[in-house]
Amino acid sequence: MIRPVRKRHAVLLAAMATAGENTRSLSLKAGVCEATISEVLNLRVNPTTETRRKLSAALGMSQRDLFSVEDSR
């Protein structure tokens, strides 16, 4: 069974692709554990405020643009 992609997931993946980042390179650039990025991408956890700040800064985006998308269920 294929799990539907959530909007928040798609926004983060698109931002990573645009910036030419994968989980490892983003981890190093943002100072966030690669496992944490993977868990955020797989919708297992919601990122903390600090993680949101670091990821958005590393991707050159505002936190609002990167994380304010609501998933419709």
Buried (B, 14 or more C-beta within 10 A) or exposed (E): EEEEEBEBBEBBEEBBEEBEBEBEBBBEBBEBEBEBBEBBBEEEEEBEEEBBBBBBBBBEBEBEEBBEBEEEE
